[in-house]
Structures are given as C-alpha cells and as structure tokens.
C-alpha cells in the first residue's frame, strides 16, 4: 500500500523532542516499513496549530487526495491530534477522504476503522484530543486573566514611552527613555490645549520628535491609550473570536505601572477629543 505521512508541530511544541518533526518522521517511516507500506510523499506543517484546518501542507495533502490519479491510499500520522484537534474537522475530512478511498491511520494509536470497536476507539481519541485543546485554551485564558489582575503584561509590544521589564517570570512596564516620555506628555498637553491629531502630527514631524515619522492615527492611538496614566486593561477583545467584549468584562488595573500623565491631564485631553470627534480633525 502506498501511503503519505503528515507531520505537524505547533509553535509551543517545537522544543518537545518527542513531538519534533524528525522524531515523528522516524516513527512513521519505521511503522510503515514494519507494515510493508511504501511512503510516497510527506507533508509538513511547522509551527501550525491543529485547532483549525488553515494549514498550508494539510490543505495541499487534502487536494492531492482529491486527484483522480493520486498515488496513495492512506495518510499516516504519529497521533490523531497531529491530523486535527477539532472533532468537527476529523469528521468532515475523514468522511471526505473515505469517499476518495483514503484512510487516516495513527502509528501510535492504531485502530481498526472498519470495525465498530475501531470506530468507537478512534472517536474517543478524537474527543479526548479536542477536550485537551479546549481545556488548554481555558487554562491559558485563566492564567492570562490572573496575570492581568495582578497588573502584569499579557503579551504584545510595550506602548511608545515604555519598555518591558522582567520580574522573575513576570513582565511589567517601566518608563522608557526620557525623550519618549517627554513626547508622550507633550502630545497630551497639546491635545488638552485644543490641538487635533493632524496638527500635533505636523508639529512632531517638524521638530523631528523621536526620530520617526508621525501620523494622525499614531497620535490618536497614544491619546486613547490608558496605559499612559498607569492603567493596565486586558480582555477588551475576545481572544478566540476576535470580537470586542462588553466593557463590564474588561479587566482594569489602576497603578499597574508608572504613569506618564496624571488623571487631570488625561481627562482634559479626552474632553477636547470628545468635542472634536463629530468634526474632521485639523
């Protein structure tokens, strides 16, 4: 029987030698040799999660299986969770492949897919894999939420004027170079004096502030970032769906790091911005 092997490792699993691409390849070639199968091709997705099917090599493999002149009858994986961690994707793609005369087999979780017991066992393994994925996501979000409540950094770049500082295993913001801190204060002071985003941008570019080119959107993003008054806000967006969460779901921590401006200056700038919002910024 001709088989292709599918190898996958996610970014967080790359350091795990047992799940590395070379380790998976060695296991699969050895298994195929023991079974008397011929490996005719391999598909490799590195640093790709199996939560979704948007994996280049996975899709290339599925496309190859749909060709009338395909050269294989089986897809061999190390574990079923290499194929997918989504139960829905397992059902959809295995059903499609079965119609095409291609079966999916695991070297370390062997089943007999054509028997009732094999179908049951394989389904249980897929459900366990999806449970692991959902539970891991839940635990990760819970850890990030606790991290945010304590005022620590939950990922991403530090805002202009700040730098990230590690305290043990945690990361916090500390003040950046004096020049950047001064620029941030100036932006808020000018806004509080009635200047719009474009006018502030032109002034910053005129004096060469920060040695960079400023845009109105950059200026307005600074004026709308509460990090500058020492607030750490997390959970504005749903990490899973990417939609904006209701404000009551935000985690807001005051005095999470050194503030560059005080509440008085923040409120003054926001009041002016609110008045200018219905009209075009000048």
KOLLONU-185609 format. One record per residue (C-alpha): residue number from 0; residue in three letters; x, y, z. Coordinates in steps of 0.02 Angstrom, whole numbers, plus 50000, padded with zeros to 5 digits. Example, Ala and Ser with C-alpha at 12.3 -4.5 7.8 and 13.67 -1.06 7.14 Angstrom:
<atoms>
+-----+-----+-------+-------+-------+
!   k !   r !    px !    py !    pz !
+-----+-----+-------+-------+-------+
!   0 ! ALA ! 50615 ! 49775 ! 50390 !
!   1 ! SER ! 50684 ! 49947 ! 50357 !
+-----+-----+-------+-------+-------+
</atoms>
This chain:
<atoms>
+-----+-----+-------+-------+-------+
!   k !   r !    px !    py !    pz !
+-----+-----+-------+-------+-------+
!   0 ! UNK ! 50000 ! 50000 ! 50000 !
!   1 ! UNK ! 50060 ! 50174 ! 49959 !
!   2 ! UNK ! 50048 ! 50300 ! 50100 !
!   3 ! UNK ! 50090 ! 50481 ! 50132 !
!   4 ! UNK ! 50143 ! 50544 ! 50302 !
!   5 ! UNK ! 50080 ! 50703 ! 50382 !
!   6 ! UNK ! 50195 ! 50788 ! 50508 !
!   7 ! UNK ! 50143 ! 50934 ! 50616 !
!   8 ! UNK ! 50212 ! 51027 ! 50764 !
!   9 ! UNK ! 50140 ! 51185 ! 50843 !
!  10 ! UNK ! 50250 ! 51331 ! 50895 !
!  11 ! UNK ! 50235 ! 51288 ! 51080 !
!  12 ! UNK ! 50280 ! 51105 ! 51046 !
!  13 ! UNK ! 50437 ! 51136 ! 50942 !
!  14 ! UNK ! 50552 ! 51114 ! 51093 !
!  15 ! UNK ! 50474 ! 50944 ! 51134 !
!  16 ! UNK ! 50595 ! 50817 ! 51060 !
!  17 ! UNK ! 50465 ! 50678 ! 51064 !
!  18 ! UNK ! 50348 ! 50780 ! 50954 !
!  19 ! UNK ! 50482 ! 50857 ! 50842 !
!  20 ! UNK ! 50469 ! 50835 ! 50655 !
!  21 ! UNK ! 50622 ! 50718 ! 50647 !
!  22 ! UNK ! 50552 ! 50611 ! 50788 !
!  23 ! UNK ! 50382 ! 50597 ! 50704 !
!  24 ! UNK ! 50462 ! 50557 ! 50536 !
!  25 ! UNK ! 50570 ! 50419 ! 50611 !
!  26 ! UNK ! 50421 ! 50340 ! 50697 !
!  27 ! UNK ! 50312 ! 50345 ! 50542 !
!  28 ! UNK ! 50442 ! 50275 ! 50422 !
!  29 ! UNK ! 50481 ! 50134 ! 50544 !
!  30 ! UNK ! 50296 ! 50094 ! 50564 !
!  31 ! UNK ! 50267 ! 50096 ! 50376 !
!  32 ! UNK ! 50416 ! 49982 ! 50348 !
!  33 ! UNK ! 50351 ! 49857 ! 50477 !
!  34 ! UNK ! 50182 ! 49855 ! 50389 !
!  35 ! UNK ! 50260 ! 49836 ! 50217 !
!  36 ! UNK ! 50191 ! 50003 ! 50159 !
!  37 ! UNK ! 50279 ! 50122 ! 50040 !
!  38 ! UNK ! 50293 ! 50306 ! 50088 !
!  39 ! UNK ! 50272 ! 50404 ! 49927 !
!  40 ! UNK ! 50265 ! 50581 ! 49996 !
!  41 ! UNK ! 50264 ! 50685 ! 50155 !
!  42 ! UNK ! 50176 ! 50844 ! 50207 !
!  43 ! UNK ! 50246 ! 50952 ! 50346 !
!  44 ! UNK ! 50164 ! 51095 ! 50441 !
!  45 ! UNK ! 50285 ! 51176 ! 50563 !
!  46 ! UNK ! 50229 ! 51299 ! 50697 !
!  47 ! UNK ! 50048 ! 51266 ! 50649 !
!  48 ! UNK ! 49905 ! 51233 ! 50769 !
!  49 ! UNK ! 49780 ! 51095 ! 50732 !
!  50 ! UNK ! 49636 ! 51195 ! 50805 !
!  51 ! UNK ! 49584 ! 51241 ! 50628 !
!  52 ! UNK ! 49611 ! 51171 ! 50453 !
!  53 ! UNK ! 49700 ! 51327 ! 50389 !
!  54 ! UNK ! 49866 ! 51238 ! 50371 !
!  55 ! UNK ! 49954 ! 51251 ! 50200 !
!  56 ! UNK ! 50026 ! 51075 ! 50191 !
!  57 ! UNK ! 49869 ! 50997 ! 50264 !
!  58 ! UNK ! 49764 ! 51078 ! 50129 !
!  59 ! UNK ! 49891 ! 51028 ! 49995 !
!  60 ! UNK ! 49877 ! 50848 ! 50056 !
!  61 ! UNK ! 49686 ! 50852 ! 50051 !
!  62 ! UNK ! 49695 ! 50923 ! 49874 !
!  63 ! UNK ! 49814 ! 50785 ! 49822 !
!  64 ! UNK ! 49693 ! 50655 ! 49890 !
!  65 ! UNK ! 49555 ! 50726 ! 49780 !
!  66 ! UNK ! 49652 ! 50699 ! 49619 !
!  67 ! UNK ! 49595 ! 50557 ! 49508 !
!  68 ! UNK ! 49775 ! 50499 ! 49483 !
!  69 ! UNK ! 49826 ! 50507 ! 49666 !
!  70 ! UNK ! 49966 ! 50387 ! 49712 !
!  71 ! UNK ! 49916 ! 50345 ! 49891 !
!  72 ! UNK ! 49777 ! 50259 ! 49986 !
!  73 ! UNK ! 49822 ! 50308 ! 50164 !
!  74 ! UNK ! 49876 ! 50457 ! 50267 !
!  75 ! UNK ! 49989 ! 50405 ! 50411 !
!  76 ! UNK ! 50008 ! 50517 ! 50564 !
!  77 ! UNK ! 50103 ! 50498 ! 50728 !
!  78 ! UNK ! 49945 ! 50530 ! 50832 !
!  79 ! UNK ! 49770 ! 50578 ! 50779 !
!  80 ! UNK ! 49794 ! 50751 ! 50858 !
!  81 ! UNK ! 49929 ! 50784 ! 50726 !
!  82 ! UNK ! 49790 ! 50771 ! 50595 !
!  83 ! UNK ! 49673 ! 50886 ! 50692 !
!  84 ! UNK ! 49621 ! 50936 ! 50867 !
!  85 ! UNK ! 49447 ! 50981 ! 50807 !
!  86 ! UNK ! 49316 ! 50844 ! 50815 !
!  87 ! UNK ! 49218 ! 50930 ! 50676 !
!  88 ! UNK ! 49370 ! 50932 ! 50562 !
!  89 ! UNK ! 49403 ! 50749 ! 50599 !
!  90 ! UNK ! 49226 ! 50703 ! 50547 !
!  91 ! UNK ! 49221 ! 50814 ! 50392 !
!  92 ! UNK ! 49392 ! 50771 ! 50321 !
!  93 ! UNK ! 49389 ! 50586 ! 50364 !
!  94 ! UNK ! 49218 ! 50571 ! 50281 !
!  95 ! UNK ! 49284 ! 50660 ! 50127 !
!  96 ! UNK ! 49441 ! 50553 ! 50121 !
!  97 ! UNK ! 49343 ! 50393 ! 50146 !
!  98 ! UNK ! 49238 ! 50434 ! 49992 !
!  99 ! UNK ! 49401 ! 50459 ! 49898 !
! 100 ! UNK ! 49467 ! 50290 ! 49954 !
! 101 ! UNK ! 49593 ! 50362 ! 50076 !
! 102 ! UNK ! 49600 ! 50317 ! 50261 !
! 103 ! UNK ! 49689 ! 50404 ! 50405 !
! 104 ! UNK ! 49794 ! 50295 ! 50519 !
! 105 ! UNK ! 49895 ! 50332 ! 50675 !
! 106 ! UNK ! 50060 ! 50244 ! 50709 !
! 107 ! UNK ! 50049 ! 50264 ! 50898 !
! 108 ! UNK ! 49860 ! 50248 ! 50914 !
! 109 ! UNK ! 49820 ! 50102 ! 50798 !
! 110 ! UNK ! 49636 ! 50065 ! 50771 !
! 111 ! UNK ! 49531 ! 49962 ! 50651 !
! 112 ! UNK ! 49423 ! 50096 ! 50569 !
! 113 ! UNK ! 49315 ! 49970 ! 50477 !
! 114 ! UNK ! 49255 ! 49886 ! 50637 !
! 115 ! UNK ! 49128 ! 49953 ! 50763 !
! 116 ! UNK ! 49257 ! 49946 ! 50903 !
! 117 ! UNK ! 49384 ! 50035 ! 50794 !
! 118 ! UNK ! 49262 ! 50174 ! 50752 !
! 119 ! UNK ! 49219 ! 50194 ! 50937 !
! 120 ! UNK ! 49401 ! 50198 ! 50993 !
! 121 ! UNK ! 49452 ! 50320 ! 50858 !
! 122 ! UNK ! 49307 ! 50434 ! 50902 !
! 123 ! UNK ! 49354 ! 50429 ! 51085 !
! 124 ! UNK ! 49533 ! 50476 ! 51044 !
! 125 ! UNK ! 49472 ! 50624 ! 50940 !
! 126 ! UNK ! 49354 ! 50683 ! 51078 !
! 127 ! UNK ! 49495 ! 50671 ! 51206 !
! 128 ! UNK ! 49607 ! 50771 ! 51090 !
! 129 ! UNK ! 49476 ! 50908 ! 51070 !
! 130 ! UNK ! 49445 ! 50909 ! 51259 !
! 131 ! UNK ! 49632 ! 50933 ! 51286 !
! 132 ! UNK ! 49634 ! 51078 ! 51164 !
! 133 ! UNK ! 49481 ! 51165 ! 51239 !
! 134 ! UNK ! 49542 ! 51136 ! 51417 !
! 135 ! UNK ! 49715 ! 51202 ! 51374 !
! 136 ! UNK ! 49638 ! 51359 ! 51300 !
! 137 ! UNK ! 49530 ! 51381 ! 51455 !
! 138 ! UNK ! 49679 ! 51361 ! 51572 !
! 139 ! UNK ! 49784 ! 51479 ! 51467 !
! 140 ! UNK ! 49649 ! 51613 ! 51471 !
! 141 ! UNK ! 49628 ! 51588 ! 51658 !
! 142 ! UNK ! 49815 ! 51612 ! 51683 !
! 143 ! UNK ! 49815 ! 51769 ! 51575 !
! 144 ! UNK ! 49666 ! 51838 ! 51671 !
! 145 ! UNK ! 49755 ! 51812 ! 51838 !
! 146 ! UNK ! 49912 ! 51888 ! 51763 !
! 147 ! UNK ! 49813 ! 52042 ! 51708 !
! 148 ! UNK ! 49727 ! 52060 ! 51876 !
! 149 ! UNK ! 49899 ! 52072 ! 51957 !
! 150 ! UNK ! 49948 ! 52207 ! 51833 !
! 151 ! UNK ! 50072 ! 52103 ! 51734 !
! 152 ! UNK ! 50100 ! 52104 ! 51547 !
! 153 ! UNK ! 49999 ! 51977 ! 51444 !
! 154 ! UNK ! 50094 ! 51989 ! 51281 !
! 155 ! UNK ! 50123 ! 52112 ! 51140 !
! 156 ! UNK ! 50235 ! 52264 ! 51122 !
! 157 ! UNK ! 50253 ! 52395 ! 51256 !
! 158 ! UNK ! 50174 ! 52563 ! 51209 !
! 159 ! UNK ! 50286 ! 52704 ! 51149 !
! 160 ! UNK ! 50368 ! 52781 ! 51302 !
! 161 ! UNK ! 50377 ! 52616 ! 51397 !
! 162 ! UNK ! 50488 ! 52464 ! 51399 !
! 163 ! UNK ! 50455 ! 52289 ! 51462 !
! 164 ! UNK ! 50544 ! 52238 ! 51622 !
! 165 ! UNK ! 50553 ! 52060 ! 51685 !
! 166 ! UNK ! 50525 ! 52025 ! 51869 !
! 167 ! UNK ! 50558 ! 51840 ! 51892 !
! 168 ! UNK ! 50440 ! 51751 ! 51772 !
! 169 ! UNK ! 50325 ! 51903 ! 51756 !
! 170 ! UNK ! 50340 ! 52053 ! 51641 !
! 171 ! UNK ! 50292 ! 52232 ! 51685 !
! 172 ! UNK ! 50306 ! 52403 ! 51604 !
! 173 ! UNK ! 50439 ! 52526 ! 51657 !
! 174 ! UNK ! 50470 ! 52702 ! 51591 !
! 175 ! UNK ! 50567 ! 52713 ! 51429 !
! 176 ! UNK ! 50694 ! 52846 ! 51376 !
! 177 ! UNK ! 50662 ! 53022 ! 51442 !
! 178 ! UNK ! 50640 ! 53086 ! 51264 !
! 179 ! UNK ! 50496 ! 52967 ! 51230 !
! 180 ! UNK ! 50415 ! 53004 ! 51398 !
! 181 ! UNK ! 50427 ! 53191 ! 51360 !
! 182 ! UNK ! 50349 ! 53167 ! 51188 !
! 183 ! UNK ! 50200 ! 53075 ! 51263 !
! 184 ! UNK ! 50172 ! 53214 ! 51389 !
! 185 ! UNK ! 50184 ! 53344 ! 51251 !
! 186 ! UNK ! 50055 ! 53252 ! 51146 !
! 187 ! UNK ! 49930 ! 53252 ! 51290 !
! 188 ! UNK ! 49967 ! 53434 ! 51335 !
! 189 ! UNK ! 49939 ! 53492 ! 51156 !
! 190 ! UNK ! 49779 ! 53391 ! 51144 !
! 191 ! UNK ! 49717 ! 53468 ! 51308 !
! 192 ! UNK ! 49754 ! 53640 ! 51232 !
! 193 ! UNK ! 49637 ! 53602 ! 51088 !
! 194 ! UNK ! 49758 ! 53535 ! 50957 !
! 195 ! UNK ! 49692 ! 53400 ! 50839 !
! 196 ! UNK ! 49783 ! 53243 ! 50785 !
! 197 ! UNK ! 49843 ! 53313 ! 50619 !
! 198 ! UNK ! 49909 ! 53473 ! 50695 !
! 199 ! UNK ! 50002 ! 53377 ! 50831 !
! 200 ! UNK ! 50072 ! 53261 ! 50697 !
! 201 ! UNK ! 50138 ! 53406 ! 50595 !
! 202 ! UNK ! 50222 ! 53483 ! 50747 !
! 203 ! UNK ! 50304 ! 53320 ! 50798 !
! 204 ! UNK ! 50370 ! 53293 ! 50622 !
! 205 ! UNK ! 50430 ! 53473 ! 50611 !
! 206 ! UNK ! 50540 ! 53455 ! 50764 !
! 207 ! UNK ! 50591 ! 53276 ! 50722 !
! 208 ! UNK ! 50518 ! 53207 ! 50883 !
! 209 ! UNK ! 50582 ! 53033 ! 50921 !
! 210 ! UNK ! 50673 ! 53021 ! 50755 !
! 211 ! UNK ! 50520 ! 52948 ! 50670 !
! 212 ! UNK ! 50380 ! 52996 ! 50553 !
! 213 ! UNK ! 50216 ! 53027 ! 50643 !
! 214 ! UNK ! 50040 ! 53000 ! 50576 !
! 215 ! UNK ! 49872 ! 53059 ! 50644 !
! 216 ! UNK ! 49825 ! 52879 ! 50686 !
! 217 ! UNK ! 49984 ! 52857 ! 50788 !
! 218 ! UNK ! 49949 ! 53015 ! 50885 !
! 219 ! UNK ! 49768 ! 52967 ! 50918 !
! 220 ! UNK ! 49815 ! 52792 ! 50972 !
! 221 ! UNK ! 49928 ! 52868 ! 51105 !
! 222 ! UNK ! 49791 ! 52987 ! 51161 !
! 223 ! UNK ! 49671 ! 52841 ! 51179 !
! 224 ! UNK ! 49788 ! 52726 ! 51275 !
! 225 ! UNK ! 49754 ! 52722 ! 51461 !
! 226 ! UNK ! 49921 ! 52639 ! 51492 !
! 227 ! UNK ! 49993 ! 52815 ! 51498 !
! 228 ! UNK ! 49901 ! 52853 ! 51658 !
! 229 ! UNK ! 49960 ! 52691 ! 51737 !
! 230 ! UNK ! 49810 ! 52583 ! 51692 !
! 231 ! UNK ! 49826 ! 52406 ! 51629 !
! 232 ! UNK ! 49673 ! 52349 ! 51531 !
! 233 ! UNK ! 49652 ! 52171 ! 51468 !
! 234 ! UNK ! 49512 ! 52071 ! 51388 !
! 235 ! UNK ! 49447 ! 52211 ! 51277 !
! 236 ! UNK ! 49432 ! 52083 ! 51139 !
! 237 ! UNK ! 49383 ! 51901 ! 51141 !
! 238 ! UNK ! 49545 ! 51808 ! 51105 !
! 239 ! UNK ! 49453 ! 51663 ! 51025 !
! 240 ! UNK ! 49330 ! 51756 ! 50914 !
! 241 ! UNK ! 49419 ! 51924 ! 50896 !
! 242 ! UNK ! 49260 ! 52021 ! 50938 !
! 243 ! UNK ! 49254 ! 52166 ! 51060 !
! 244 ! UNK ! 49198 ! 52119 ! 51235 !
! 245 ! UNK ! 49074 ! 52222 ! 51336 !
! 246 ! UNK ! 49160 ! 52350 ! 51446 !
! 247 ! UNK ! 49099 ! 52259 ! 51603 !
! 248 ! UNK ! 49209 ! 52111 ! 51551 !
! 249 ! UNK ! 49368 ! 52215 ! 51541 !
! 250 ! UNK ! 49499 ! 52189 ! 51674 !
! 251 ! UNK ! 49558 ! 52362 ! 51728 !
! 252 ! UNK ! 49703 ! 52378 ! 51850 !
! 253 ! UNK ! 49750 ! 52551 ! 51912 !
! 254 ! UNK ! 49929 ! 52595 ! 51959 !
! 255 ! UNK ! 49990 ! 52440 ! 51870 !
! 256 ! UNK ! 50150 ! 52530 ! 51816 !
! 257 ! UNK ! 50223 ! 52707 ! 51823 !
! 258 ! UNK ! 50107 ! 52835 ! 51744 !
! 259 ! UNK ! 50173 ! 52962 ! 51618 !
! 260 ! UNK ! 50025 ! 53080 ! 51639 !
! 261 ! UNK ! 49902 ! 53108 ! 51781 !
! 262 ! UNK ! 49714 ! 53088 ! 51777 !
! 263 ! UNK ! 49688 ! 53276 ! 51765 !
! 264 ! UNK ! 49785 ! 53290 ! 51603 !
! 265 ! UNK ! 49705 ! 53130 ! 51535 !
! 266 ! UNK ! 49530 ! 53195 ! 51569 !
! 267 ! UNK ! 49569 ! 53365 ! 51494 !
! 268 ! UNK ! 49634 ! 53287 ! 51334 !
! 269 ! UNK ! 49486 ! 53167 ! 51321 !
! 270 ! UNK ! 49362 ! 53310 ! 51345 !
! 271 ! UNK ! 49437 ! 53405 ! 51198 !
! 272 ! UNK ! 49444 ! 53248 ! 51091 !
! 273 ! UNK ! 49261 ! 53213 ! 51128 !
! 274 ! UNK ! 49214 ! 53388 ! 51072 !
! 275 ! UNK ! 49313 ! 53371 ! 50912 !
! 276 ! UNK ! 49254 ! 53194 ! 50871 !
! 277 ! UNK ! 49100 ! 53241 ! 50766 !
! 278 ! UNK ! 49204 ! 53354 ! 50655 !
! 279 ! UNK ! 49352 ! 53321 ! 50545 !
! 280 ! UNK ! 49518 ! 53336 ! 50636 !
! 281 ! UNK ! 49627 ! 53479 ! 50580 !
+-----+-----+-------+-------+-------+
</atoms>
